[in-house]
Amino acid sequence: MSESPHILVVDDDSRLRELLRKFLSDRGFRVTTAAHATEAEAKFGAIAFDLIVLDVMMPGETGIELTKRLRKTNPVPILLLTARHETQDRIVGLASGADDYLAKPFEPDELLLRIKAILRRAPPPTAAPAEIRFGPFRFDLGREELVQAAAGQNDGQPVRLTAAEASLLKVLAGKADTPVSRQELLDRSKISGNERTVDVQVTRLRRKIESDPRLPRYLQTVRGAGYVLRTG
């Protein structure tokens, strides 16, 4: 079963943020929240979201300004929320690159319907590969099974992984050759704890796939970005 859509809710109203987080979580979405544009940018720089619910009037950079800037590099769908009801405000919001525009106050069920409509229109995500190869290893993403084969052979010996190690490797393999932040690894894997816990699990996984865990060839650290699984 594919993962449920991940939504980022950005609003400086803490009460509304929490209400939307609970409402959308109860309806099966994964939800992350941010209080302003700077916090939002830090989060969508580390996590790939399926949709952003973005307040227009915020301290600092407004939702309109953030939408315009995002549209230069990021195609993520955006639904703007605003207390303004004038037609011109809606036109400005849509012209900035937003996919939809909803005036406050609104019925939560209407927000839900609009989110579902936007997600239906969004292009389907690129299918993840069924298998990733790196060095002598083959990792089956569906079964979360790792096999090590001798040079020139297809058959190999299974490498025993814990549930945490397997889920960590699955996230990294799904974005092979692309750095993945510690926070995203926490959010998408079966690891419980904090970012230090991720480091511990990476160390354990390296002992199983690296000839010298102190100088990793495959599971590398990317300073300031997290970890990357190298396949080349």
C-alpha positions as CSV (number, residue, x, y, z in Angstrom):
1,M,0.0,0.0,0.0
2,S,1.4,3.4,-0.9
3,E,2.0,6.0,1.8
4,S,-0.7,8.5,2.5
5,P,-0.2,12.1,1.2
6,H,2.0,14.3,3.3
7,I,0.7,17.8,3.8
8,L,2.5,20.8,5.2
9,V,0.2,23.3,7.0
10,V,1.7,26.8,7.3
11,D,-0.1,29.3,9.5
12,D,1.0,31.7,12.3
13,D,-2.2,31.0,14.2
14,S,-1.2,28.1,16.5
15,R,-4.7,27.2,17.4
16,L,-5.7,26.8,13.7
17,R,-2.5,24.9,12.9
18,E,-3.3,22.4,15.6
19,L,-6.9,22.0,14.6
20,L,-5.9,21.4,11.0
21,R,-3.2,19.0,12.0
22,K,-5.6,16.9,14.0
23,F,-8.5,17.1,11.4
24,L,-6.3,16.0,8.5
25,S,-4.4,13.4,10.5
26,D,-7.7,11.9,11.6
27,R,-8.6,11.6,7.9
28,G,-5.5,9.6,7.0
29,F,-3.0,12.3,5.9
30,R,0.5,12.7,7.2
31,V,0.7,16.3,8.5
32,T,3.7,18.6,9.3
33,T,3.1,22.2,10.5
34,A,5.1,25.4,10.4
35,A,4.4,28.8,11.9
36,H,5.9,31.0,9.2
37,A,7.7,31.0,5.8
38,T,11.2,30.5,7.2
39,E,10.2,27.4,9.2
40,A,8.2,26.1,6.3
41,E,11.2,26.5,3.9
42,A,13.4,24.5,6.3
43,K,10.9,21.7,6.4
44,F,10.1,21.4,2.7
45,G,13.9,21.6,2.0
46,A,14.2,18.4,3.9
47,I,10.9,16.6,3.2
48,A,9.0,16.0,-0.1
49,F,5.4,17.1,0.5
50,D,2.4,16.3,-1.6
51,L,0.6,19.6,-0.9
52,I,1.1,22.8,1.1
53,V,-1.8,24.5,2.9
54,L,-0.5,28.1,3.2
55,D,-1.8,31.1,5.0
56,V,-1.6,34.4,3.1
57,M,-1.2,36.9,5.9
58,M,1.9,35.9,8.0
59,P,4.6,37.9,9.7
60,G,7.7,38.2,7.5
61,E,7.3,36.7,4.1
62,T,3.6,36.4,3.1
63,G,2.0,33.3,1.6
64,I,1.8,35.1,-1.8
65,E,5.5,35.9,-1.7
66,L,6.4,32.4,-0.7
67,T,4.2,30.9,-3.4
68,K,5.8,33.1,-6.1
69,R,9.3,32.0,-4.9
70,L,8.4,28.4,-4.7
71,R,7.0,28.3,-8.2
72,K,10.4,29.1,-9.6
73,T,11.8,25.7,-8.5
74,N,9.1,23.6,-6.8
75,P,5.9,22.2,-8.5
76,V,4.3,21.1,-5.1
77,P,0.6,22.0,-5.1
78,I,-0.4,24.9,-2.9
79,L,-3.7,25.8,-1.4
80,L,-3.8,29.4,0.0
81,L,-5.9,30.3,3.1
82,T,-6.8,34.0,3.7
83,A,-9.1,36.2,5.7
84,R,-9.6,38.4,2.6
85,H,-12.8,37.8,0.6
86,E,-12.4,40.2,-2.3
87,T,-12.4,38.8,-5.8
88,Q,-9.2,40.7,-6.6
89,D,-7.4,39.0,-3.7
90,R,-8.4,35.6,-5.0
91,I,-7.1,36.6,-8.5
92,V,-3.8,37.7,-7.0
93,G,-3.5,34.4,-5.1
94,L,-4.1,32.3,-8.1
95,A,-1.9,34.4,-10.3
96,S,1.0,33.9,-7.9
97,G,0.9,30.2,-8.8
98,A,-1.4,28.7,-6.2
99,D,-3.6,25.8,-7.2
100,D,-6.6,26.9,-5.1
101,Y,-7.7,29.6,-2.7
102,L,-10.0,29.3,0.3
103,A,-11.3,32.2,2.4
104,K,-11.5,32.1,6.2
105,P,-13.6,31.1,8.0
106,F,-14.2,27.9,6.2
107,E,-15.8,24.5,6.8
108,P,-13.1,21.8,7.4
109,D,-15.0,19.5,5.1
110,E,-14.7,22.0,2.3
111,L,-11.0,22.2,2.8
112,L,-10.8,18.4,2.8
113,L,-12.7,18.3,-0.5
114,R,-10.5,20.9,-2.1
115,I,-7.3,19.1,-1.0
116,K,-8.6,15.8,-2.5
117,A,-9.5,17.6,-5.7
118,I,-6.0,19.1,-6.0
119,L,-4.3,15.8,-5.3
120,R,-6.4,14.1,-8.0
121,R,-5.2,16.7,-10.5
122,A,-1.6,16.4,-9.5
123,P,0.6,14.2,-11.7
124,P,1.2,10.8,-10.3
125,P,4.5,10.3,-8.5
126,T,7.3,8.5,-10.3
127,A,7.2,4.8,-9.4
128,A,10.0,3.8,-7.1
129,P,12.3,1.1,-8.5
130,A,11.6,-2.5,-7.3
131,E,15.3,-3.1,-6.6
132,I,18.4,-1.1,-6.0
133,R,21.9,-2.3,-6.6
134,F,25.0,-0.9,-5.0
135,G,28.4,-2.7,-5.0
136,P,27.8,-6.4,-4.4
137,F,24.4,-5.8,-2.8
138,R,20.8,-6.0,-4.1
139,F,18.0,-4.5,-2.0
140,D,14.4,-5.4,-2.7
141,L,12.3,-2.3,-1.7
142,G,9.0,-4.2,-1.5
143,R,10.3,-7.1,0.6
144,E,12.9,-5.0,2.4
145,E,15.4,-7.7,1.8
146,L,19.2,-7.2,1.3
147,V,21.3,-9.8,-0.6
148,Q,25.1,-9.8,-1.0
149,A,26.4,-11.6,-4.1
150,A,29.9,-12.7,-5.0
151,A,31.5,-10.9,-8.0
152,G,30.0,-12.0,-11.3
153,Q,27.1,-14.0,-9.7
154,N,23.4,-13.2,-9.4
155,D,22.7,-15.5,-6.5
156,G,23.8,-14.3,-3.1
157,Q,23.6,-14.6,0.7
158,P,20.9,-12.7,2.5
159,V,22.1,-10.0,4.9
160,R,20.1,-10.0,8.1
161,L,18.6,-6.6,8.9
162,T,16.6,-5.4,11.8
163,A,13.2,-3.8,11.1
164,A,14.7,-0.4,11.8
165,E,17.7,-1.0,9.5
166,A,15.5,-2.4,6.7
167,S,13.1,0.6,6.8
168,L,16.0,3.0,7.0
169,L,17.6,1.4,3.9
170,K,14.3,1.5,2.1
171,V,13.9,5.2,2.5
172,L,17.5,5.8,1.4
173,A,17.2,3.4,-1.6
174,G,13.9,5.0,-2.7
175,K,15.9,8.3,-3.1
176,A,19.2,6.7,-4.1
177,D,22.1,9.1,-4.8
178,T,20.0,11.9,-3.3
179,P,20.8,13.2,0.3
180,V,18.0,12.5,2.8
181,S,17.8,14.5,6.0
182,R,17.7,12.9,9.4
183,Q,14.3,14.3,10.0
184,E,12.9,12.7,6.9
185,L,14.5,9.4,7.8
186,L,12.7,9.7,11.2
187,D,9.4,10.6,9.6
188,R,9.4,7.9,7.0
189,S,11.1,4.9,8.6
190,K,10.3,2.7,11.5
191,I,13.0,4.3,13.7
192,S,11.7,5.7,17.0
193,G,13.6,8.4,18.8
194,N,15.4,11.5,17.6
195,E,18.1,12.4,15.1
196,R,20.8,10.8,17.3
197,T,18.9,7.6,17.0
198,V,19.1,7.8,13.2
199,D,22.9,8.2,13.5
200,V,23.1,5.1,15.6
201,Q,21.1,3.0,13.1
202,V,23.2,4.3,10.3
203,T,26.3,3.2,12.1
204,R,24.8,-0.3,12.6
205,L,23.8,-0.5,9.0
206,R,27.3,0.5,7.8
207,R,28.8,-2.4,9.8
208,K,26.8,-4.7,7.5
209,I,27.4,-3.2,4.1
210,E,30.7,-1.4,4.3
211,S,34.2,-3.1,4.2
212,D,35.4,-0.1,6.3
213,P,32.5,1.6,8.2
214,R,34.8,4.5,9.1
215,L,35.3,5.2,5.4
216,P,31.9,4.4,3.9
217,R,31.6,3.9,0.2
218,Y,27.9,3.4,-0.1
219,L,26.1,4.9,2.9
220,Q,27.8,8.3,3.1
221,T,27.2,11.4,5.3
222,V,26.5,14.6,3.5
223,R,27.4,17.5,5.8
224,G,24.4,19.7,6.6
225,A,22.1,17.5,4.5
226,G,21.9,14.1,6.1
227,Y,22.8,10.7,4.5
228,V,22.9,9.4,0.9
229,L,23.0,5.9,-0.5
230,R,25.5,5.9,-3.4
231,T,24.9,3.4,-6.2
232,G,27.7,4.5,-8.5
